[in-house]
Amino acid sequence: MFHWWILVFCGTFVFCEGKDIQCDTITDLDFHDSFIGTKLHVRLLLYTKETQLCGEELSHTNISHSKSFDLSRNTTFLIHGYRPTGAPPVWVNKTVELLVNSDNMNVIVVDWNRGAANLNYFTAVTNTKKAAENLTEFVKLMKENGASLSSIHMIGVSLGAHLSGFVGSMLNGKIGRITGLDPAGPLFTGKPPEERLDSSDAEFVDVLHTDMDALGFRLPLGHIDFYANGGADQPGCPKTIFSGKKYFVCDHQRSVFLFMSSLNKTCGITAYPCSSYSDFLDGKCLDCKDFHPAPCPLFGYYVNKWKDVLLKLGQTKTYFSTTAKDPFCKHNYLVDIVTWNQNTRWGFVTIKLFSGRNVTEAKIDHKAAKFEQYTETRLLAQFDEDFENIQKISLKFSTGNMIGPRYKLRVIRFKLRPLEKSNRTPLCRYDLILEENSEVSFRPIPCQDMQF
């Protein structure tokens, strides 16, 4: 803990200068502590909009000791995961700041670093249930003092996601919401619902998967499960072990930074219900008909707006793609191409959008697309930037063959429609020839109604 000399409120509009404020922070350990092992000790650090820079450790037995803990507000518990080096999570302070400024809530950081910091992962896993028992008793105390269980939201990262699930289960699934950010996979995969996070643990459970092929959990766990970039490898993360620690943690940690971005509201990431990421990339799951008349759900903190429809649908798997950096948003366009060629062609398409000197590119190359005569081929194009005024478009067709003849693709109609901006007019181009590996540019025009 440390002291800050700051201006603080001493009344509704009165400031007291120079008051000594005692701030409590998450336990900071080092590798030595992790090496010898730590005994579980749970601390609860309260933050509010008024005290967002200064945590207050709460008593586990007497809530009235705190003058800042207002039980009439919603309460969000932020729960970290395994800490093999003992250091506090780098994302805690910023996440707290974003949460308290998104709503007039209490944010309680559940500091179980003593218990999570251990080179023996098995020990940390065992401590999740013990920490959950401790936290459950505190939530019961909150309820006894007038708090509503439905006003409680738990955000758990990795092991913290399962810890949240244990608390919810002990409270018979009555807490309002659990958000699992890349729930841990090792020692939880294959376990029955009572031994991990499950959709029955809260009134509403939303889960994000970012590292399901390593440290995360593969199967769906909530009412809605988000699979970012398919749920495994994240853009911008190292692909080889020579990158050191970042190779092991980058995909896993991306879940937190994606969630933080959703709180910023810089751009909303639309998630599309689908059976697989491959089908999503193929443009097979882009209408969200089950959500009619509401649009597709947005990933992140504000997904609870779709709670009612999601509870009716049951378990829903959704997919989206991101960029490598914050705010992570990709801009999705539906592309329809009708060709004239008598012989079927297979190939890849690259699309560039131009607005003044700005340009953004989408490579549709996850697999070869099939182009048949007079048949509409539907593609999903994903751009890092979005332009309201698209002045020029360029197309390039490629078969990927290094040897053999160069093909041409005669396009009767090219149509481009933004998926998340339904108020924009679709753009078209009629009758153009694409020579393989040659870029063709044109000025688009508003689409006309034509039947093929």
Buried (B, 14 or more C-beta within 10 A) or exposed (E): EEEEEBEBEEEEEEEEEEEEBEBBBBBEBEEEBBBEBBEBEBBBBBBBBEBBEBBBBBEBEEBEEBEEBBBEBBBBBBBBBBBBEBBBBEBBBEBBBBBBEBBEBBBBBBBBBBBBBBBEBEBBBBBBBBBBEBBBBBBBBBBEEEBBBBBBBBBBBBBBBBBBBBBBBBBEBBBBBBBBBBBBBBBBBEEEEEBBBBBBBBBBBBBBBBBBEBBBBBBBBBBBBBBBBBBBBBBEBBEEEEEEEEBBBBBBBBBBBBBBBBBBBEBBBBBBBBEBBEEBBBBBBBEBEEBEEEBBBBBBBBBBEBBEBBBEBEEBBBBBBBBEEEBBBBBBBBBBBBBBBEEEBEBBBBBBBBBEEEBBBBBBEEEBBEBBBEEBBBBBBBBBBBBEEBEBBBBBBBBEEEEEEEBEBBBBBBBBBBBBEEEEEBBBBBEBEBEBEEEBEEEBEEBEEEEE
